[in-house]
Amino acid sequence: MLTSNASDPVYADEPRRFHTMKPRHVGRDFDGIDQPVGSPTCGTQRWAASKRKQNGERIMKSKAARLVMVLALATAVAAPLFGQSHSNQRRNNGINYHNGQVMLGTSHVYFVFYGSFVGGTSEEALVNFIVGLVGSSYTNINTTYSDATGTRVTNTLMYGRLAYDSYSQGTNLSDEDVQAIVSDNITNGQFPLDPAGIYIVIASDDVNADGLCTDRCEFHDSFFYPAGVTVRYAFVGDPIRCPSKCASQFFDRCGNMILLPPNGDFSIDARISWIAHVINGAITNPNGDGWFDSRGRENSDKCVNKFGPLYRTSTGWANVTLNGRDYLIQQNWVNADGGYCALAYP
């Protein structure tokens, strides 16, 4: 079950105060910071620049709203001329289907802990998170997606198993190296060859990957295993390597802490959100020809740094409870009712 505690909500306005006091402004969703370290706004003018940006966004939103009203009026007038009515027009949910595969039925999540992991709280926390996702209203968002036959994704995610890999491909990984990590663990019997599997490589903080911290914090893809089975895999780096980029719910663009994590570990708590991100993308766009928008953004891409209202825990801040544990994870794109970011569906 996924629940949120609305009794003590907090929203972004003065994020530096989050870990010490309840903000004065309530009623706005919390958006993480997605700016590079060393941004010009990291100096004494950063809050003034933020306010100028907010004012500019308000003006643009106002103009956009007026344009939408004009277009809606024009559509309403024109529809009868073409023998259409609003009720039988297909709604645009902001994301498009490209006639490829989605992952139907029960998907199984496998973890490869790559690098210096020796067993402990990191592994336990990530496994508990997957168990908490099972049947939740968060993963139910993916049921708003379907394949070419109209068959919808089911809300039946399951945890598979985990394995350890001590630097078999070194500490600087290419995409092909990540594929080799997954393939080798299947070949040596650590994992089954599972067509319904999502194999996620979790890297320790001393492991780098192509584009990590510059272009991305994670990625997912697929490859053909020698037996002819398509293997879906993902990589999630350690967010502590670049907290302003990959742990933006906890750190601002200048690297300052703005929120305490709900489970007491920045690396684990930020990584959990990226794991949710890659699972959502892998299920709805496993091979790159499923669901994404005109800019190439998958469902989870469209909601990066969108977290919704928060609540206080004993150690920090969270936005959902899964299987009795608190997490701060990004929202996902609901492919219904015009499309929107949310933590639950319906």
C-alpha positions as CSV (number, residue, x, y, z in Angstrom):
1,M,0.0,0.0,0.0
2,L,1.1,3.5,-0.7
3,T,0.0,6.3,1.6
4,S,1.0,9.9,2.2
5,N,0.7,11.8,5.4
6,A,-0.9,15.1,4.7
7,S,-0.9,16.2,8.4
8,D,2.5,17.9,8.0
9,P,3.0,18.9,4.4
10,V,6.0,20.9,3.1
11,Y,6.6,22.4,-0.3
12,A,9.5,24.1,-2.0
13,D,9.9,27.8,-1.4
14,E,12.7,28.3,1.1
15,P,14.4,24.9,0.9
16,R,17.3,25.7,3.1
17,R,14.9,25.7,6.1
18,F,13.4,22.2,5.4
19,H,15.6,20.2,7.7
20,T,15.2,22.6,10.7
21,M,11.7,24.0,10.5
22,K,8.4,23.8,8.8
23,P,8.2,26.2,5.9
24,R,5.9,29.2,6.0
25,H,4.4,28.6,2.6
26,V,2.1,25.6,2.3
27,G,0.2,24.5,-0.8
28,R,2.9,24.1,-3.4
29,D,4.5,20.9,-4.7
30,F,8.2,20.2,-4.0
31,D,10.4,20.2,-7.1
32,G,14.0,19.2,-6.7
33,I,16.8,21.2,-8.1
34,D,18.2,20.2,-11.6
35,Q,21.1,22.6,-12.0
36,P,24.8,21.9,-12.4
37,V,27.2,22.5,-9.6
38,G,29.0,25.9,-10.0
39,S,25.9,27.5,-11.5
40,P,26.1,31.4,-11.4
41,T,23.2,31.4,-9.0
42,C,25.4,29.6,-6.4
43,G,26.6,33.0,-5.2
44,T,24.9,35.6,-3.0
45,Q,22.4,36.4,-5.7
46,R,21.0,32.9,-6.1
47,W,17.7,33.6,-4.3
48,A,17.2,36.8,-6.2
49,A,17.8,34.9,-9.4
50,S,15.4,32.3,-8.3
51,K,12.7,34.9,-7.6
52,R,13.3,36.4,-11.1
53,K,13.0,33.0,-12.6
54,Q,9.8,32.4,-10.7
55,N,8.3,35.7,-11.9
56,G,9.3,35.0,-15.5
57,E,7.6,31.5,-15.2
58,R,4.4,33.1,-13.9
59,I,4.3,35.4,-16.8
60,M,4.9,32.6,-19.3
61,K,2.3,30.4,-17.6
62,S,-0.2,33.2,-17.8
63,K,0.4,33.7,-21.5
64,A,0.3,30.0,-22.1
65,A,-3.0,29.7,-20.2
66,R,-4.6,32.5,-22.4
67,L,-3.3,30.7,-25.6
68,V,-4.8,27.4,-24.4
69,M,-8.2,29.1,-23.8
70,V,-8.1,30.6,-27.3
71,L,-7.2,27.2,-28.9
72,A,-9.8,25.4,-26.9
73,L,-12.5,27.9,-28.1
74,A,-11.4,27.5,-31.7
75,T,-11.5,23.7,-31.4
76,A,-15.0,23.8,-29.9
77,V,-16.2,26.1,-32.7
78,A,-14.5,24.1,-35.5
79,A,-15.4,20.5,-34.3
80,P,-19.1,20.6,-35.5
81,L,-18.0,21.7,-38.9
82,F,-16.1,18.5,-39.3
83,G,-18.8,16.3,-37.8
84,Q,-16.9,15.7,-34.6
85,S,-17.8,16.4,-31.0
86,H,-15.5,16.7,-28.0
87,S,-16.8,13.4,-26.5
88,N,-15.4,11.3,-29.3
89,Q,-12.0,12.9,-29.8
90,R,-9.0,11.1,-28.4
91,R,-7.4,13.0,-25.6
92,N,-3.7,13.9,-25.8
93,N,-2.0,12.7,-22.6
94,G,1.3,14.2,-23.4
95,I,3.0,10.9,-24.3
96,N,2.9,8.8,-27.4
97,Y,2.9,5.1,-28.3
98,H,5.4,4.0,-31.0
99,N,4.0,0.5,-31.7
100,G,6.7,-1.3,-29.8
101,Q,6.7,-3.6,-26.8
102,V,5.8,-2.9,-23.2
103,M,6.4,-5.4,-20.4
104,L,3.1,-7.2,-19.8
105,G,2.4,-9.6,-16.9
106,T,4.6,-9.9,-13.9
107,S,8.0,-8.2,-14.1
108,H,10.9,-9.5,-11.9
109,V,13.6,-7.2,-10.5
110,Y,17.1,-8.5,-10.1
111,F,20.0,-6.5,-8.4
112,V,23.7,-6.7,-9.2
113,F,25.6,-4.9,-6.5
114,Y,28.7,-3.9,-8.3
115,G,31.9,-2.7,-6.7
116,S,32.7,-2.6,-3.0
117,F,29.4,-3.9,-1.5
118,V,29.9,-6.6,1.1
119,G,26.3,-7.0,2.3
120,G,24.5,-4.7,4.7
121,T,21.9,-1.9,4.9
122,S,22.2,-0.8,1.3
123,E,21.1,-4.1,-0.1
124,E,18.4,-4.6,2.6
125,A,16.9,-1.1,1.9
126,L,16.7,-1.6,-1.9
127,V,15.2,-5.1,-1.6
128,N,12.6,-3.8,0.9
129,F,11.7,-1.0,-1.5
130,I,10.9,-3.5,-4.3
131,V,8.8,-5.6,-1.9
132,G,7.0,-2.4,-1.0
133,L,6.3,-1.5,-4.6
134,V,4.4,-4.8,-5.2
135,G,0.8,-4.1,-5.8
136,S,1.1,-0.4,-4.8
137,S,-0.9,2.5,-6.1
138,Y,2.5,4.0,-7.3
139,T,3.2,1.1,-9.7
140,N,-0.5,1.1,-10.6
141,I,0.3,4.3,-12.6
142,N,1.9,2.0,-15.2
143,T,-1.4,0.3,-15.8
144,T,-2.4,3.4,-17.8
145,Y,-0.1,2.2,-20.6
146,S,-0.9,-0.6,-23.1
147,D,0.5,-2.3,-26.1
148,A,-0.6,-2.3,-29.7
149,T,-3.5,-4.8,-28.9
150,G,-4.8,-2.6,-26.1
151,T,-3.5,-5.0,-23.4
152,R,-2.6,-3.0,-20.4
153,V,0.4,-3.3,-18.2
154,T,-0.5,-5.1,-15.0
155,N,0.4,-4.0,-11.5
156,T,2.4,-7.2,-10.6
157,L,6.0,-6.4,-9.9
158,M,8.0,-8.9,-8.0
159,Y,11.5,-9.1,-6.4
160,G,13.8,-11.7,-7.9
161,R,17.2,-12.1,-6.3
162,L,20.5,-10.3,-5.9
163,A,24.1,-11.0,-6.7
164,Y,27.5,-9.4,-6.0
165,D,30.2,-8.4,-8.6
166,S,33.5,-7.2,-7.4
167,Y,34.7,-5.0,-10.2
168,S,34.7,-7.6,-13.0
169,Q,34.6,-4.8,-15.6
170,G,36.7,-2.3,-13.7
171,T,35.7,1.1,-12.3
172,N,35.0,3.0,-15.5
173,L,32.0,1.4,-17.2
174,S,30.7,1.8,-20.8
175,D,27.2,0.7,-21.7
176,E,28.7,-2.5,-23.1
177,D,30.5,-3.2,-19.8
178,V,27.1,-2.9,-17.9
179,Q,25.6,-5.4,-20.4
180,A,28.6,-7.7,-19.8
181,I,28.0,-7.5,-16.0
182,V,24.4,-8.6,-16.4
183,S,25.2,-11.2,-19.1
184,D,28.0,-12.8,-17.0
185,N,25.8,-13.1,-13.9
186,I,23.2,-14.9,-16.0
187,T,25.8,-17.2,-17.6
188,N,27.4,-18.2,-14.3
189,G,24.0,-19.0,-12.8
190,Q,23.6,-16.2,-10.4
191,F,20.4,-15.2,-12.2
192,P,17.9,-17.1,-14.4
193,L,17.5,-16.0,-18.0
194,D,14.2,-14.3,-17.5
195,P,12.3,-12.6,-20.4
196,A,10.2,-10.8,-17.8
197,G,13.3,-9.7,-15.8
198,I,14.7,-6.2,-15.2
199,Y,18.3,-6.6,-14.2
200,I,19.6,-3.5,-12.3
201,V,23.3,-2.9,-11.8
202,I,23.8,-0.9,-8.6
203,A,27.3,0.7,-8.5
204,S,29.3,1.7,-5.4
205,D,30.6,5.3,-5.1
206,D,34.0,4.5,-6.6
207,V,32.5,3.3,-9.9
208,N,32.0,5.7,-12.9
209,A,30.0,5.1,-16.0
210,D,29.7,6.9,-19.4
211,G,27.7,10.1,-18.8
212,L,27.3,9.6,-15.1
213,C,26.8,12.9,-13.3
214,T,27.2,14.9,-16.6
215,D,24.3,13.7,-18.8
216,R,22.5,11.2,-16.5
217,C,22.3,9.5,-13.2
218,E,20.9,6.2,-14.5
219,F,19.9,4.5,-17.8
220,H,18.1,1.5,-19.0
221,D,18.3,-0.5,-22.2
222,S,18.1,-4.0,-23.7
223,F,20.3,-6.5,-25.5
224,F,20.1,-9.9,-27.0
225,Y,21.5,-12.7,-24.9
226,P,23.1,-15.5,-27.0
227,A,20.1,-17.8,-26.4
228,G,18.0,-15.2,-28.4
229,V,16.2,-13.8,-25.4
230,T,15.9,-10.0,-25.0
231,V,17.4,-8.9,-21.7
232,R,16.2,-5.7,-20.1
233,Y,18.8,-4.1,-17.9
234,A,19.5,-0.8,-16.1
235,F,22.3,1.0,-14.3
236,V,22.1,3.3,-11.3
237,G,25.2,5.1,-10.1
238,D,25.8,6.3,-6.5
239,P,24.1,9.7,-6.2
240,I,26.7,10.8,-3.7
241,R,29.2,11.3,-6.5
242,C,27.2,14.3,-7.6
243,P,24.5,15.1,-5.1
244,S,23.4,18.4,-6.7
245,K,22.7,16.5,-9.9
246,C,21.5,13.0,-8.7
247,A,20.2,13.7,-5.2
248,S,18.4,17.0,-5.9
249,Q,15.6,16.2,-3.5
250,F,18.2,16.5,-0.7
251,F,20.8,19.0,-2.1
252,D,20.5,22.3,-3.9
253,R,22.5,23.3,-7.0
254,C,25.4,24.6,-4.9
255,G,25.7,21.3,-3.0
256,N,24.1,22.5,0.2
257,M,21.8,20.1,2.1
258,I,18.2,21.1,2.0
259,L,16.4,18.0,3.3
260,L,17.3,15.1,5.5
261,P,16.6,11.7,4.0
262,P,13.8,9.6,5.4
263,N,16.0,6.5,6.0
264,G,19.1,8.4,7.3
265,D,21.3,7.7,4.2
266,F,21.5,10.2,1.3
267,S,23.0,7.7,-1.1
268,I,20.4,5.0,-0.4
269,D,17.4,7.3,-0.3
270,A,18.3,9.1,-3.5
271,R,19.2,5.9,-5.3
272,I,15.8,4.4,-4.4
273,S,14.1,7.2,-6.4
274,W,16.3,6.4,-9.4
275,I,15.4,2.7,-9.1
276,A,11.7,3.6,-9.3
277,H,12.6,5.8,-12.3
278,V,14.3,3.0,-14.3
279,I,11.6,0.4,-13.5
280,N,8.9,2.7,-14.8
281,G,10.8,3.4,-18.0
282,A,11.8,-0.2,-18.6
283,I,8.2,-1.4,-18.2
284,T,6.6,1.1,-20.6
285,N,9.5,1.5,-23.0
286,P,11.7,-1.6,-22.7
287,N,13.3,-1.6,-26.2
288,G,13.1,2.1,-27.1
289,D,10.0,1.8,-29.3
290,G,7.3,1.9,-26.7
291,W,6.0,5.0,-24.9
292,F,7.8,8.4,-24.9
293,D,6.9,11.9,-25.9
294,S,7.8,14.2,-28.8
295,R,11.1,15.1,-27.0
296,G,12.0,11.5,-26.4
297,R,11.1,11.6,-22.7
298,E,9.7,8.4,-21.1
299,N,7.0,8.5,-18.4
300,S,9.5,8.8,-15.6
301,D,11.6,11.3,-17.5
302,K,8.6,13.7,-17.6
303,C,8.4,13.8,-13.8
304,V,12.1,14.0,-12.8
305,N,12.5,16.3,-9.8
306,K,8.7,16.3,-9.2
307,F,7.9,14.9,-5.7
308,G,4.6,16.4,-4.6
309,P,3.8,17.2,-1.0
310,L,6.2,16.0,1.7
311,Y,5.8,14.9,5.3
312,R,8.2,14.7,8.3
313,T,9.6,11.3,9.4
314,S,11.7,10.5,12.5
315,T,14.9,11.1,10.6
316,G,14.0,13.3,7.6
317,W,11.3,13.9,5.0
318,A,9.3,11.6,2.8
319,N,6.4,11.6,0.3
320,V,5.2,8.0,0.4
321,T,4.9,5.0,2.7
322,L,5.4,1.6,1.1
323,N,5.0,-1.6,3.2
324,G,5.5,0.4,6.4
325,R,8.6,2.3,5.3
326,D,9.0,5.9,4.3
327,Y,10.5,7.1,1.0
328,L,11.1,10.2,-1.0
329,I,10.7,9.2,-4.6
330,Q,9.9,11.0,-7.8
331,Q,6.4,11.0,-9.3
332,N,5.5,9.1,-12.5
333,W,3.5,10.2,-15.5
334,V,-0.2,9.1,-15.6
335,N,-1.2,8.4,-19.1
336,A,-4.9,9.4,-18.6
337,D,-7.0,12.5,-18.1
338,G,-4.7,14.7,-20.2
339,G,-1.5,13.4,-18.5
340,Y,0.0,14.5,-15.2
341,C,2.7,13.6,-12.6
342,A,1.5,11.7,-9.6
343,L,2.5,9.3,-6.8
344,A,-0.6,7.1,-7.2
345,Y,-3.3,6.1,-9.6
346,P,-6.2,6.4,-9.5
